[in-house]
């Protein structure tokens, strides 16, 4: 029953995230391009989860699920480095939207439910679950602080952004180190067999939502850095 409920919720959250980001792009050509990329990414994530491809060891010491997390990050970073048009599109996205989408991370309670069912164990579900819940809850006060500060991020907003990103990095690390059969396994959870995160519907979390939210945190940081640098240059002029 939990898996069925999670399927509906995770698919819905994935679609809402993709649709909201595409709708926020002003230029029609860029919007269609972003929709195409996100659609292909969602389709690939579903295919990997359904085919069992995430159960393998990937390349050398890096498990397949680790590659599924890393490749979108590398692709997004490469596109931002090579395309000024892509960078401009990301910098023009509404910051409050990017923060607000993190509100869905309160769904981290799914990790805690999987731990209660003894399908996940060790530090991973508690770190990922509680960290996500806290990030999701605090997203709304952060938006309020930006409104009060007329878009200028204060210490709370900057700490929240770093905390949200580090929470995801910690979850990835703990997940890889505690997965049974992982080449990088350092934590014995006592639960044999593959992790629920390696198959649908839960695989949508590491293959789609985790890298997406990491990218959102990077965009937020870049936007604040860009505005700060631009404001400094204006004041000097």
TIVO-319066 format. One record per residue: residue number from 0; x, y, z of N, C-alpha, C, O in turn. Coordinates in steps of 0.05 Angstrom, whole numbers, plus 5000, padded with zeros to 4 digits. Atoms other than C-alpha are relative to their C-alpha. Layout:
TIVO-319066
(rec NUM (X Y Z) (X Y Z) (X Y Z) (X Y Z))
...
END
This chain:
TIVO-319066
(rec 0 (5016 4976 5000) (5000 5000 5000) (5017 5025 5000) (5011 5045 4986))
(rec 1 (4982 4977 4999) (5057 5047 5017) (5012 5006 4972) (5015 5029 4964))
(rec 2 (4988 4996 5026) (5089 5035 4949) (4981 5012 4980) (4988 5029 4964))
(rec 3 (5020 4989 5018) (5024 5050 4912) (4996 5030 5006) (4994 5045 4987))
(rec 4 (5004 4972 4993) (5014 5115 4950) (5025 5016 4992) (5022 5039 4982))
(rec 5 (4976 4986 5007) (5087 5134 4939) (5002 5004 4970) (5012 5024 4961))
(rec 6 (4999 4998 5029) (5080 5121 4864) (4984 5025 4991) (4994 5041 4976))
(rec 7 (5017 4977 5008) (5023 5172 4858) (5013 5026 5009) (5015 5045 4993))
(rec 8 (4988 4975 4989) (5058 5224 4902) (5025 5007 4986) (5029 5030 4978))
(rec 9 (4974 4993 5012) (5128 5219 4873) (4997 5007 4971) (5011 5025 4962))
(rec 10 (5004 4992 5028) (5104 5220 4801) (4988 5028 4998) (4996 5044 4981))
(rec 11 (5012 4974 5000) (5060 5280 4817) (5020 5022 5006) (5020 5043 4993))
(rec 12 (4980 4980 4992) (5116 5318 4852) (5020 5004 4977) (5028 5027 4972))
(rec 13 (4981 4998 5022) (5163 5303 4794) (4989 5017 4977) (5002 5034 4966))
(rec 14 (5013 4985 5021) (5114 5329 4743) (4995 5029 5007) (5000 5047 4991))
(rec 15 (5004 4972 4991) (5097 5391 4784) (5026 5016 5000) (5026 5038 4991))
(rec 16 (4974 4986 5001) (5171 5408 4792) (5007 5007 4972) (5015 5030 4966))
(rec 17 (4993 4995 5028) (5183 5401 4718) (4982 5021 4987) (4992 5039 4973))
(rec 18 (5019 4981 5012) (5120 5439 4698) (5004 5028 5011) (5003 5047 4996))
(rec 19 (4996 4973 4988) (5133 5496 4747) (5025 5013 4989) (5025 5037 4983))
(rec 20 (4975 4988 5010) (5205 5506 4723) (4997 5008 4971) (5006 5030 4963))
(rec 21 (5004 4993 5028) (5185 5505 4650) (4981 5024 4997) (4986 5042 4980))
(rec 22 (5019 4977 5001) (5126 5553 4662) (5014 5026 5008) (5005 5047 4999))
(rec 23 (4987 4975 4990) (5174 5602 4696) (5019 5012 4979) (5028 5034 4982))
(rec 24 (4983 4990 5022) (5216 5609 4632) (4984 5017 4982) (4963 5009 4972))
(rec 25 (5015 4981 5015) (5194 5670 4595) (4999 4995 4970) (4978 4996 4957))
(rec 26 (4998 5004 5029) (5218 5655 4524) (4988 4973 4992) (4994 4953 5005))
(rec 27 (5013 5025 5008) (5176 5603 4488) (5019 4979 4990) (5015 4956 4996))
(rec 28 (4981 5020 5011) (5235 5570 4453) (5015 4987 5023) (5019 4963 5023))
(rec 29 (4986 5012 4977) (5272 5562 4518) (4982 4982 5017) (4991 4962 5027))
(rec 30 (5019 5016 4984) (5210 5536 4553) (4996 4973 4987) (4997 4952 5001))
(rec 31 (5003 5026 5014) (5200 5482 4500) (5025 4983 5003) (5024 4959 5007))
(rec 32 (4975 5015 4997) (5274 5463 4504) (5002 4988 5028) (5010 4965 5031))
(rec 33 (4998 5010 4973) (5271 5457 4580) (4980 4978 5005) (4986 4958 5018))
(rec 34 (5020 5022 4998) (5207 5416 4576) (5009 4974 4988) (5005 4953 4999))
(rec 35 (4989 5024 5014) (5240 5369 4526) (5021 4986 5017) (5021 4962 5020))
(rec 36 (4978 5011 4984) (5301 5360 4570) (4989 4986 5025) (4997 4964 5032))
(rec 37 (5012 5011 4975) (5260 5349 4634) (4984 4975 4993) (4984 4956 5009))
(rec 38 (5016 5023 5008) (5213 5302 4597) (5017 4975 4994) (5011 4953 5003))
(rec 39 (4982 5022 5005) (5271 5260 4572) (5012 4989 5025) (5016 4965 5029))
(rec 40 (4988 5008 4974) (5302 5260 4641) (4980 4982 5016) (4988 4962 5027))
(rec 41 (5020 5015 4985) (5237 5236 4673) (4996 4972 4987) (4995 4952 5001))
(rec 42 (5004 5025 5014) (5228 5182 4620) (5024 4981 5005) (5020 4957 5009))
(rec 43 (4976 5016 4995) (5300 5158 4629) (5000 4989 5029) (5008 4966 5034))
(rec 44 (5000 5009 4972) (5292 5156 4705) (4980 4977 5004) (4986 4958 5019))
(rec 45 (5020 5021 4998) (5229 5114 4699) (5010 4974 4987) (5006 4953 4998))
(rec 46 (4990 5024 5014) (5262 5067 4649) (5022 4986 5017) (5022 4962 5018))
(rec 47 (4979 5012 4984) (5323 5057 4694) (4988 4985 5024) (4997 4963 5031))
(rec 48 (5012 5013 4977) (5279 5041 4754) (4985 4975 4993) (4985 4956 5009))
(rec 49 (5017 5023 5008) (5234 4994 4716) (5016 4977 4989) (5008 4954 4991))
(rec 50 (4984 5021 5014) (5289 4956 4679) (5018 4985 5018) (5029 4964 5010))
(rec 51 (4981 5013 4982) (5331 4938 4739) (5028 5009 4996) (5047 4997 5007))
(rec 52 (4973 4991 5007) (5390 4976 4711) (5015 5012 5025) (5039 5012 5026))
(rec 53 (4988 4988 4977) (5401 5009 4779) (5011 4980 5020) (5023 4987 5040))
(rec 54 (4991 5021 4982) (5416 4942 4812) (5029 4993 4995) (5041 4979 5011))
(rec 55 (4973 5008 5006) (5484 4936 4778) (5020 5017 5015) (5014 5034 5031))
(rec 56 (4978 4986 4987) (5552 4962 4799) (5011 5024 4984) (5030 5037 4992))
(rec 57 (4992 4977 5016) (5559 5014 4744) (5028 4996 4989) (5035 4975 4978))
(rec 58 (4973 5001 5010) (5631 5030 4726) (5019 4999 5023) (5021 5018 5038))
(rec 59 (4981 5002 4979) (5684 5004 4773) (4988 5002 5027) (4968 4988 5033))
(rec 60 (5010 4998 4972) (5673 5025 4845) (4975 5017 5003) (4963 5018 5024))
(rec 61 (5024 4983 4998) (5615 5072 4828) (4975 4984 4993) (4973 4975 4970))
(rec 62 (5025 5015 5006) (5547 5037 4834) (4983 5014 4980) (4985 5039 4976))
(rec 63 (5018 4989 5021) (5495 5047 4779) (4983 5023 5011) (4980 5044 4997))
(rec 64 (5018 4979 4989) (5450 5088 4824) (5016 5026 5005) (5006 5048 5004))
(rec 65 (4983 4977 4997) (5509 5134 4839) (5004 5015 4974) (5005 5039 4973))
(rec 66 (4997 4988 5026) (5519 5145 4765) (4975 5015 4992) (4976 5036 4979))
(rec 67 (5026 4988 5006) (5445 5161 4758) (4997 5027 5014) (4983 5044 5003))
(rec 68 (5001 4975 4986) (5453 5216 4809) (5020 5020 4988) (5014 5044 4985))
(rec 69 (4978 4982 5009) (5519 5244 4782) (4996 5010 4972) (5003 5034 4966))
(rec 70 (5001 4992 5028) (5504 5246 4707) (4983 5025 4996) (4992 5043 4980))
(rec 71 (5015 4975 5004) (5448 5299 4711) (5015 5024 5011) (5013 5046 4999))
(rec 72 (4985 4978 4989) (5493 5342 4755) (5022 5008 4981) (5028 5032 4977))
(rec 73 (4979 4994 5019) (5550 5336 4706) (4989 5013 4975) (5001 5032 4964))
(rec 74 (5012 4989 5024) (5504 5350 4647) (4992 5029 5004) (4996 5046 4987))
(rec 75 (5009 4973 4994) (5474 5412 4680) (5024 5019 5003) (5023 5041 4993))
(rec 76 (4976 4983 4996) (5542 5438 4701) (5014 5006 4974) (5024 5028 4969))
(rec 77 (4987 4996 5026) (5571 5427 4632) (4984 5019 4982) (4996 5036 4969))
(rec 78 (5017 4983 5016) (5512 5461 4598) (5002 5029 5010) (5004 5048 4993))
(rec 79 (4997 4973 4989) (5518 5521 4645) (5027 5012 4994) (5029 5036 4989))
(rec 80 (4973 4990 5006) (5593 5526 4632) (5003 5007 4971) (5018 5026 4964))
(rec 81 (4995 4997 5029) (5587 5522 4556) (4980 5019 4987) (4986 5030 4966))
(rec 82 (5021 4984 5014) (5522 5560 4541) (4992 5024 5017) (4981 5021 5039))
(rec 83 (5008 4976 4986) (5511 5632 4561) (4969 5003 5000) (4958 5014 5019))
(rec 84 (5030 4999 5001) (5438 5625 4539) (4988 4983 5022) (4968 4991 5034))
(rec 85 (5010 5018 4979) (5428 5567 4587) (5004 5013 5027) (4987 5012 5045))
(rec 86 (4995 4987 4974) (5461 5606 4644) (4980 5023 5004) (4970 5026 5027))
(rec 87 (5019 4978 4998) (5416 5666 4629) (4973 4989 5008) (4959 5001 5025))
(rec 88 (5026 5012 4993) (5355 5621 4632) (4998 4993 5029) (4978 4998 5042))
(rec 89 (4999 5009 4972) (5375 5593 4700) (5000 5024 5018) (4986 5024 5039))
(rec 90 (4998 4977 4983) (5392 5661 4729) (4974 5016 5001) (4969 5031 5019))
(rec 91 (5025 4985 5002) (5324 5689 4707) (4977 4986 5014) (4955 4997 5017))
(rec 92 (5021 5015 4987) (5284 5635 4743) (4994 5014 5027) (5012 5023 5041))
(rec 93 (5007 4987 4975) (5245 5664 4803) (5012 4985 5024) (5007 4961 5027))
(rec 94 (4987 5013 4977) (5285 5650 4866) (4979 4989 5020) (4983 4967 5031))
(rec 95 (5020 5010 4981) (5222 5644 4909) (4988 4974 4990) (4980 4957 5006))
(rec 96 (5011 5026 5011) (5197 5589 4862) (5020 4978 5006) (5011 4956 5015))
(rec 97 (4980 5021 4995) (5262 5550 4868) (5001 4992 5029) (5003 4968 5035))
(rec 98 (5001 5006 4971) (5259 5555 4944) (4973 4986 5006) (4973 4966 5021))
(rec 99 (5026 5012 4994) (5184 5539 4945) (4998 4971 4991) (4985 4955 5005))
(rec 100 (5001 5028 5009) (5194 5475 4905) (5013 4981 5020) (5006 4958 5022))
(rec 101 (4988 5016 4979) (5238 5451 4961) (4980 4993 5023) (4985 4975 5039))
(rec 102 (5021 5006 4980) (5175 5452 5004) (4990 4971 4998) (4981 4959 5017))
(rec 103 (5008 5028 5003) (5159 5384 4974) (5017 4980 5015) (5011 4957 5018))
(rec 104 (4982 5018 4986) (5217 5356 5012) (4990 4991 5027) (5003 4975 5040))
(rec 105 (5012 5011 4975) (5173 5347 5073) (4992 4971 4996) (4987 4957 5015))
(rec 106 (5006 5028 5006) (5158 5282 5037) (5022 4981 5009) (5021 4957 5005))
(rec 107 (4979 5017 4989) (5222 5258 5070) (4989 4981 5021) (5003 4962 5029))
(rec 108 (5011 5019 4981) (5175 5224 5119) (4997 4972 4988) (4995 4952 5002))
(rec 109 (5000 5026 5013) (5173 5168 5067) (5024 4983 5009) (5021 4959 5014))
(rec 110 (4976 5015 4991) (5244 5149 5089) (4995 4988 5028) (5003 4966 5033))
(rec 111 (5005 5009 4973) (5221 5144 5161) (4980 4976 5000) (4982 4958 5015))
(rec 112 (5019 5022 5003) (5162 5100 5140) (5013 4974 4990) (5007 4952 5000))
(rec 113 (4985 5024 5009) (5209 5053 5102) (5017 4989 5022) (5021 4964 5023))
(rec 114 (4985 5010 4977) (5252 5049 5164) (4982 4985 5019) (4991 4965 5030))
(rec 115 (5019 5013 4982) (5191 5031 5206) (4992 4973 4989) (4987 4954 5005))
(rec 116 (5007 5026 5013) (5176 4975 5156) (5024 4982 4998) (5022 4960 4987))
(rec 117 (4975 5015 5001) (5248 4951 5163) (5009 4994 4972) (5022 4974 4966))
(rec 118 (4990 5002 5028) (5261 4962 5089) (5024 5017 4996) (5039 5013 4976))
(rec 119 (4975 4984 4999) (5315 5014 5104) (5009 4999 5028) (4994 4998 5047))
(rec 120 (4989 5000 4972) (5362 5015 5163) (5026 5015 4999) (5035 5025 4979))
(rec 121 (4976 4985 4998) (5424 5048 5188) (4994 5030 5002) (4971 5038 5006))
(rec 122 (5004 4971 4997) (5435 5124 5190) (4986 5013 4975) (4975 5035 4978))
(rec 123 (5010 4988 5025) (5412 5135 5117) (4971 5010 5002) (4966 5034 4997))
(rec 124 (5028 4990 5001) (5335 5138 5125) (4995 5023 5020) (4978 5040 5014))
(rec 125 (5005 4979 4980) (5339 5182 5187) (5013 5027 4992) (5002 5048 4995))
(rec 126 (4986 4976 5009) (5390 5230 5159) (4985 5012 4976) (4979 5036 4976))
(rec 127 (5014 4991 5024) (5354 5235 5092) (4972 5010 5007) (4963 5032 4997))
(rec 128 (5028 4993 4993) (5284 5237 5122) (4998 5026 5016) (4983 5044 5009))
(rec 129 (5001 4977 4982) (5295 5287 5178) (5011 5025 4987) (5001 5047 4991))
(rec 130 (4988 4977 5014) (5340 5331 5136) (4982 5012 4979) (4979 5036 4977))
(rec 131 (5018 4990 5020) (5290 5335 5080) (4976 5014 5012) (4967 5035 5003))
(rec 132 (5023 4988 4986) (5232 5349 5127) (5007 5028 5010) (4991 5047 5006))
(rec 133 (4992 4974 4990) (5270 5405 5160) (5004 5021 4978) (4996 5044 4980))
(rec 134 (4996 4982 5023) (5291 5435 5093) (4973 5009 4988) (4970 5032 4982))
(rec 135 (5026 4993 5012) (5219 5432 5067) (4985 5019 5018) (4972 5038 5007))
(rec 136 (5015 4983 4982) (5189 5464 5129) (5012 5028 5000) (4998 5048 5000))
(rec 137 (4987 4974 4998) (5241 5520 5131) (5000 5016 4974) (5006 5040 4973))
(rec 138 (5001 4986 5026) (5232 5537 5057) (4981 5024 5001) (4986 5044 4989))
(rec 139 (5020 4979 4999) (5171 5579 5074) (5009 5024 5016) (5005 5047 5007))
(rec 140 (4989 4977 4987) (5203 5623 5127) (5022 5014 4984) (5026 5038 4986))
(rec 141 (4979 4989 5017) (5261 5633 5079) (4988 5018 4978) (4998 5040 4973))
(rec 142 (5013 4983 5020) (5214 5659 5025) (4989 5025 5013) (4992 5047 5001))
(rec 143 (5010 4976 4986) (5182 5705 5076) (5022 5019 5006) (5018 5044 5005))
(rec 144 (4978 4982 4993) (5250 5732 5096) (5010 5014 4975) (5019 5037 4976))
(rec 145 (4992 4987 5024) (5266 5746 5023) (4980 5022 4992) (4988 5043 4983))
(rec 146 (5021 4979 5005) (5200 5784 5015) (5005 5024 5018) (5004 5047 5009))
(rec 147 (4995 4978 4981) (5216 5824 5077) (5025 5015 4993) (5027 5039 4997))
(rec 148 (4975 4988 5007) (5286 5837 5053) (5002 5010 4971) (5023 5017 4961))
(rec 149 (5002 4991 5027) (5262 5856 4983) (5019 4984 4981) (5032 4996 4964))
(rec 150 (4985 5018 5017) (5297 5796 4951) (5029 4996 5008) (5042 4979 4997))
(rec 151 (4972 5002 4992) (5363 5805 4987) (5002 4977 5021) (4988 4978 5042))
(rec 152 (4999 5022 4982) (5383 5740 5022) (5015 5007 5026) (5037 5019 5025))
(rec 153 (4987 4996 4974) (5399 5744 5096) (5015 4975 5009) (5015 4955 4993))
(rec 154 (4986 5024 4991) (5439 5695 5138) (4982 4975 5001) (4992 4953 4995))
(rec 155 (5018 5023 4999) (5377 5650 5148) (4998 4987 4973) (4999 4962 4970))
(rec 156 (5004 5011 5027) (5367 5642 5073) (5026 4986 4990) (5024 4964 4979))
(rec 157 (4975 5012 5009) (5441 5628 5059) (5006 4974 5015) (5014 4955 5003))
(rec 158 (4996 5025 4984) (5446 5577 5116) (4981 4978 4990) (4989 4955 4988))
(rec 159 (5020 5019 5010) (5382 5544 5092) (5009 4987 4974) (5007 4963 4970))
(rec 160 (4992 5010 5026) (5409 5537 5021) (5024 4980 5003) (5024 4959 4990))
(rec 161 (4977 5018 4996) (5475 5506 5044) (4991 4975 5015) (5000 4953 5008))
(rec 162 (5010 5023 4985) (5439 5461 5094) (4985 4980 4981) (4989 4956 4982))
(rec 163 (5015 5016 5018) (5391 5436 5040) (5017 4984 4981) (5012 4961 4975))
(rec 164 (4982 5013 5019) (5448 5420 4992) (5016 4978 5015) (5019 4956 5005))
(rec 165 (4984 5019 4985) (5491 5386 5045) (4984 4976 5010) (4994 4954 5012))
(rec 166 (5017 5022 4993) (5432 5345 5068) (4998 4979 4978) (4998 4955 4982))
(rec 167 (5002 5018 5023) (5425 5316 4998) (5027 4985 4996) (5027 4961 4989))
(rec 168 (4974 5012 5004) (5500 5303 4993) (5005 4978 5021) (5015 4957 5015))
(rec 169 (4998 5020 4978) (5499 5267 5061) (4983 4976 4994) (4991 4953 4999))
(rec 170 (5018 5022 5006) (5439 5226 5039) (5011 4982 4978) (5010 4957 4980))
(rec 171 (4988 5016 5021) (5474 5204 4975) (5023 4983 5011) (5024 4959 5005))
(rec 172 (4977 5014 4989) (5537 5186 5012) (4992 4977 5018) (5003 4955 5015))
(rec 173 (5009 5021 4982) (5502 5147 5067) (4985 4978 4985) (4988 4954 4992))
(rec 174 (5014 5020 5015) (5457 5112 5017) (5018 4981 4985) (5014 4957 4985))
(rec 175 (4981 5016 5014) (5515 5088 4975) (5016 4983 5019) (5022 4959 5013))
(rec 176 (4983 5015 4981) (5556 5067 5036) (4984 4979 5016) (4997 4961 5028))
(rec 177 (5016 5020 4984) (5498 5027 5067) (4984 4981 4982) (4971 4963 4992))
(rec 178 (5014 5018 5018) (5469 4994 5004) (5013 4973 4999) (5037 4971 4995))
(rec 179 (4989 5027 5000) (5477 4919 5007) (5011 4993 4972) (4997 4996 4952))
(rec 180 (4987 5007 5025) (5526 4896 4953) (5013 5023 4986) (5026 5019 4965))
(rec 181 (4987 4977 5013) (5550 4966 4937) (5030 4997 5002) (5040 4989 5023))
(rec 182 (4971 5002 4999) (5624 4968 4919) (5012 5019 5021) (5034 5014 5030))
(rec 183 (4991 4981 4980) (5630 5026 4968) (4986 4996 5027) (4987 5014 5044))
(rec 184 (5015 5004 4975) (5590 4994 5025) (5019 5000 5023) (5039 4984 5024))
(rec 185 (4984 4999 4975) (5619 5012 5093) (4982 4995 5024) (4992 4990 5046))
(rec 186 (5019 5002 4977) (5556 5006 5136) (4983 4975 4995) (4969 4973 4975))
(rec 187 (5016 5024 5002) (5523 4938 5148) (4973 5006 5014) (4973 5008 5039))
(rec 188 (5026 4994 4989) (5449 4952 5158) (4985 4975 5011) (4965 4977 5025))
(rec 189 (5013 5024 4992) (5431 4879 5169) (4976 4993 4982) (4962 4973 4988))
(rec 190 (5022 5006 5018) (5380 4882 5112) (5012 4990 4973) (5023 5006 4959))
(rec 191 (4988 5010 5025) (5401 4836 5054) (4983 5008 4976) (4960 5016 4978))
(rec 192 (5014 4995 5025) (5383 4848 4982) (5001 5030 4992) (5012 5046 5008))
(rec 193 (4999 4973 5010) (5375 4911 4941) (4983 5020 5016) (4964 5012 5029))
(rec 194 (5014 4979 4986) (5352 4977 4971) (4974 5006 4984) (4974 5004 4960))
(rec 195 (5024 4990 5014) (5281 5001 4955) (5006 5023 4981) (4991 5027 4961))
(rec 196 (4993 4977 5017) (5315 5062 4925) (5010 4992 4972) (5013 5010 4955))
(rec 197 (4989 5010 5026) (5340 5019 4867) (4978 4991 4981) (4984 4981 4959))
(rec 198 (5022 5008 5017) (5271 5005 4839) (4976 5019 5003) (4975 5033 5024))
(rec 199 (5024 4983 4999) (5206 5042 4824) (4982 4992 5023) (4981 4968 5030))
(rec 200 (5001 4971 5006) (5173 5081 4854) (5022 5016 5013) (5027 5039 5007))
(rec 201 (4981 4986 4984) (5229 5098 4903) (5024 5010 4985) (5037 5029 4993))
(rec 202 (4976 4993 5016) (5283 5102 4849) (4997 5028 4989) (5017 5040 4980))
(rec 203 (5004 4973 5010) (5251 5168 4826) (5014 5020 5019) (5021 5043 5010))
(rec 204 (4988 4981 4981) (5281 5200 4889) (5030 5004 4993) (5038 5027 4989))
(rec 205 (4972 4995 5006) (5355 5187 4873) (5005 5007 4970) (5025 5021 4964))
(rec 206 (4995 4995 5028) (5349 5189 4797) (4989 5026 4989) (4997 5037 4969))
(rec 207 (5014 4975 5009) (5304 5251 4791) (5001 5022 5020) (5011 5043 5016))
(rec 208 (5005 4979 4981) (5288 5289 4853) (5026 5010 5014) (5029 5034 5018))
(rec 209 (4976 4991 4986) (5355 5289 4889) (5018 5017 4982) (5026 5039 4991))
(rec 210 (4984 4983 5017) (5396 5314 4830) (4986 5026 4992) (4999 5047 4990))
(rec 211 (5015 4975 5007) (5341 5364 4812) (5002 5020 5023) (5007 5044 5018))
(rec 212 (4998 4981 4977) (5341 5394 4882) (5028 5010 5004) (5032 5033 5013))
(rec 213 (4972 4990 4998) (5417 5397 4883) (5005 5022 4979) (5018 5042 4985))
(rec 214 (4997 4980 5021) (5414 5435 4817) (4986 5026 5008) (4996 5048 5004))
(rec 215 (5015 4977 4991) (5361 5482 4847) (5016 5016 5020) (5018 5040 5020))
(rec 216 (4983 4986 4980) (5407 5497 4906) (5023 5014 4987) (5030 5036 4995))
(rec 217 (4978 4988 5015) (5464 5511 4858) (4991 5026 4986) (5005 5046 4985))
(rec 218 (5011 4976 5014) (5420 5559 4818) (4995 5022 5019) (5001 5046 5014))
(rec 219 (5006 4980 4980) (5397 5595 4880) (5026 5014 5009) (5028 5039 5011))
(rec 220 (4974 4989 4992) (5470 5604 4902) (5011 5018 4978) (5020 5040 4984))
(rec 221 (4989 4984 5023) (5490 5629 4832) (4984 5026 4997) (4996 5047 4991))
(rec 222 (5017 4976 5002) (5431 5678 4831) (5009 5020 5021) (5012 5044 5015))
(rec 223 (4992 4982 4979) (5450 5708 4898) (5028 5011 4996) (5033 5035 5000))
(rec 224 (4973 4991 5006) (5523 5711 4879) (5001 5021 4978) (5015 5041 4979))
(rec 225 (5001 4982 5023) (5507 5744 4813) (4989 5027 5008) (4999 5048 5000))
(rec 226 (5013 4975 4992) (5461 5796 4844) (5019 5016 5019) (5020 5040 5018))
(rec 227 (4981 4986 4982) (5513 5811 4898) (5022 5013 4985) (5030 5036 4990))
(rec 228 (4978 4989 5016) (5568 5820 4847) (4991 5023 4983) (5005 5043 4980))
(rec 229 (5011 4978 5017) (5524 5862 4802) (4995 5025 5017) (4999 5047 5008))
(rec 230 (5005 4978 4982) (5503 5905 4861) (5025 5015 5008) (5026 5039 5009))
(rec 231 (4974 4988 4993) (5576 5916 4881) (5011 5016 4978) (5022 5037 4982))
(rec 232 (4990 4986 5024) (5595 5935 4810) (4985 5026 4996) (4997 5046 4988))
(rec 233 (5016 4976 5004) (5537 5984 4807) (5008 5022 5021) (5010 5045 5014))
(rec 234 (4993 4980 4980) (5556 6017 4873) (5027 5012 4995) (5031 5036 5001))
(rec 235 (4974 4989 5007) (5628 6024 4850) (4998 5021 4977) (5012 5041 4977))
(rec 236 (5004 4982 5023) (5604 6056 4785) (4988 5026 5009) (4983 5044 4993))
END
